[in-house]
Amino acid sequence: MINLERLIALRKSFSLNQKEAAAIMNVSREAYCMYETGLRKPSVDSLSVLADYYRVSLDYIAGRSEVKSRYVDYTFKQRYILRYLSDVSEKSLNVIISVVDEDISPHAF
């Protein structure tokens, strides 16, 4: 369920020691140390906390995916649009789509 090498590499890439990583997961340093050595398995909830902190997917930590990041770094304006998109009417969505299509069509890859 967990790729030990990735767990260690992620912690080190954030310049954390085991005690600091344990605090993020709200477990003891000893428990965290057992996670890294494979003597104990962390809960999915604990791994989710770490995945969020490291900005990676659970699949990446588990070694089931080579895709490290599940996050896209949107601009402020993009996040603003995405935040309200679910509340937009169908008619307005169609207008938005047509505007976007006009904007990207000449630049289509």
WORA-V776786 format. One record per pair of residues at least 12 apart in sequence whose C-alpha atoms are under 6 Angstrom apart, sorted by the first residue. I is the first residue (numbers start at 0). J is the second residue. Records with the same first field share a line. If there is no record, write none. Layout:
I=J  J
This chain:
0=61
1=60  61
2=60  61  62
3=35
24=45
55=67  68  69
56=69
